[in-house]
Amino acid sequence: MLRLLPLVFGFLLLVGNATGALAASQKATALRQANGLVAYTPTAKFLSGNFVADEMNPAFIYGPVQTFVASRKCPTAWLIEADQKNRLPGPGSPGKPEEFTVYLEEDCPDQVVYYVFIDQSNLTPQQWIEWREKFHKSKTEPEYGSTKSKLDKACTAGCGVGAELRFIQKDGELLDQSPEKVLQDLKVAPIYDLNRQQKISK
């Protein structure tokens, strides 16, 4: 029995790190409190899905989300606004399809980075554009119609999208660069070229 204790302890450490249960740094803890963020467990559908990094006119599809998380060099944790977490339907609830914000926290010694994702894993491309019509009204089709068409074709090619990386913050400050440009600088390889409408071979 005693020989099993190191294995059990090691497993608990792995689980803790994967769920963000291990203690965060003082800076990360302060940012969580300032932004009203709490721990969150994303759905398997969201984590296994692909994502874009530009709302208006994305050029590429990246993914899956869980692959991007695994590529981060520092400890990570998923967070969500406490009020939003309380409004989400429970597991298995039908719930009206909608999108909501989740935060991937990367807690590095010199900085805390938030990759701010929009979970759209319950939306089809048609629901995606209908959701935007609620906010953008008559501007929706001219501004998003082309993107919807490209996403439709990506779905047909097996590269559907379930999320969007909308913002990136470092130490609470929003980066001026677009998320797509940041991913390029981080050398995160896309899996699909939306403009050429073809998969990208690795």
Protein Blocks (a to p, Z undefined) as FASTA:
>chain_A
ZZmmmmmmmmmmmmmmmnopaccdfklmmmmmmnopacddddfklmmpccdfbfklccbd
cddfklmmmmpmbdcdddddfklmmmpccehiaopadddddddddddfkbccddddddfk
lbcfklmmmmmmmmnmmmmmmmmmmmmmmmmmmmmnopacfbdcfbdceehiacfbdfkl
mmmmnopacfbdfklopacdZZ
